[in-house]
Amino acid sequence: METVYIETTVVSYLVANRSAEPEVAARQELTRKWWEHRRPWFACYISEEVVEEASLGDAEQVRRRLAALQGLERLAITPDVADLAAAFLETGAMPRKAAQDAVHLAVASCARMDFLLTWNFRHLANAQILRRLHREAERKAWKLPEVCTPTQLME
């Protein structure tokens, strides 16, 4: 079974109130379809970083996000993860303010996930950034997962 690391934006889109913005509403709907129909086809994981991020903000949204995450196995933030995340930031490909995104990518890499599922196009689902980070991961003897959106993991 292929493995998927579910980044926080996915669960946020999953449980958010329907957006009036068409592009956001479409992503919400795709996320819900993926969660219901495709998620069972994968071994899905999160990390403590996802839980921490999901715990911020509006109390009702926090409750919904944490409920959706129940039952997903958590991957540890190990010294290898911390080292790789720091290396990603040191490349300059990700700004320091994206430290949490570096952790997501490092957790998924160190756990040898097949995919990292996200709606974060700024720092994660970004081909230019991933190209630079791919080289850094290889230099550290790790392999990046395939970073994609729920759309890309639909049937």
C-alpha positions in Angstrom: 0.0 0.0 0.0 1.4 3.4 -0.9 2.0 5.9 1.9 0.8 9.5 2.2 1.8 12.2 4.6 -1.2 14.5 5.0 -0.1 18.1 5.5 -2.3 20.6 7.5 -3.8 22.4 4.5 -5.5 19.3 3.4 -7.4 18.7 6.7 -8.2 22.5 6.8 -9.8 22.3 3.4 -11.6 19.1 4.4 -13.5 20.6 7.4 -13.7 24.3 6.5 -17.1 25.9 5.9 -17.8 26.1 2.2 -16.0 29.1 0.7 -17.7 31.7 -1.4 -14.5 31.9 -3.5 -15.0 29.4 -6.4 -11.4 28.2 -6.5 -11.3 27.5 -2.8 -14.7 25.9 -2.9 -13.5 23.6 -5.7 -10.4 22.6 -3.6 -12.7 21.9 -0.6 -14.9 19.7 -2.7 -11.9 17.8 -4.2 -10.5 17.3 -0.8 -13.7 15.9 0.6 -14.0 13.5 -2.4 -10.4 12.4 -2.0 -10.9 11.9 1.8 -14.0 9.8 1.3 -13.2 7.8 -1.8 -9.4 7.6 -2.2 -7.9 7.9 1.3 -8.8 4.3 2.1 -6.5 3.2 -0.7 -3.4 4.6 1.1 -1.7 4.3 4.4 -2.1 7.8 5.7 0.2 9.5 8.3 0.5 12.9 10.0 3.1 14.3 12.5 2.9 16.3 15.7 3.6 19.4 13.5 0.2 18.8 11.7 -1.5 18.4 15.1 0.0 21.6 16.4 -1.0 23.6 13.3 -4.5 22.1 13.3 -4.9 23.2 16.9 -4.6 26.9 16.1 -7.4 29.3 15.3 -11.2 29.2 15.6 -12.3 26.7 18.3 -14.9 25.0 16.1 -12.5 24.6 13.2 -9.9 23.2 15.6 -12.4 20.7 16.9 -13.3 19.6 13.4 -9.7 19.3 12.2 -8.6 17.3 15.2 -11.6 15.0 14.9 -10.7 14.4 11.2 -7.1 13.5 12.2 -8.2 11.0 14.8 -6.9 7.5 14.0 -4.1 8.6 11.6 -0.7 7.4 12.7 1.7 10.1 13.8 5.3 10.2 12.6 8.0 11.3 15.0 10.0 14.5 14.6 13.4 12.8 15.1 16.9 14.3 15.1 17.2 13.3 11.5 14.0 15.2 10.7 15.2 18.3 12.5 18.6 18.1 10.7 16.9 17.7 7.3 14.4 20.5 7.9 17.3 22.8 8.9 19.2 21.8 5.8 16.2 22.7 3.7 16.0 26.1 5.2 19.8 26.7 4.8 19.5 26.3 1.1 17.5 29.5 0.9 14.9 27.8 -1.2 12.4 28.1 1.7 12.3 31.2 3.8 12.8 30.9 7.5 9.2 31.7 8.0 8.4 28.4 6.3 10.1 26.4 9.0 6.9 24.4 9.6 6.7 23.5 5.9 10.3 22.4 6.0 9.4 20.1 8.9 6.5 18.6 7.0 8.8 17.8 4.0 11.5 16.5 6.3 9.1 14.2 8.2 7.7 12.8 5.0 11.2 12.3 3.6 12.7 10.6 6.6 9.7 8.3 7.0 10.1 7.4 3.3 6.6 8.4 2.4 5.5 7.9 -1.2 3.5 11.2 -1.3 3.1 14.4 0.7 -0.4 15.7 0.2 -0.9 19.4 0.3 -2.6 22.5 -1.0 0.4 24.7 -0.1 1.7 25.9 -3.4 3.9 28.6 -2.0 6.5 26.4 -0.2 5.6 22.7 -0.8 3.8 22.1 -4.1 6.3 24.4 -5.9 8.5 22.9 -8.6 11.2 25.4 -8.3 11.6 25.0 -4.6 11.3 21.2 -4.8 14.0 21.0 -7.4 16.5 22.7 -5.1 15.4 20.7 -2.1 15.6 17.4 -4.0 19.3 18.0 -4.4 19.7 18.8 -0.7 17.8 15.7 0.3 20.0 13.5 -1.9 23.1 15.2 -0.5 21.8 14.1 3.0 21.0 10.6 1.7 17.2 11.1 1.7 14.6 11.1 -1.0 11.8 13.6 -1.2 8.3 12.1 -1.5 6.2 13.1 -4.5 4.5 16.3 -3.4 1.0 16.6 -4.8 -2.5 17.8 -4.3 -5.6 15.7 -3.7 -6.5 16.2 -7.4 -3.3 14.4 -8.4 -4.2 11.4 -6.3 -7.7 10.9 -7.6 -8.5 7.9 -9.7 
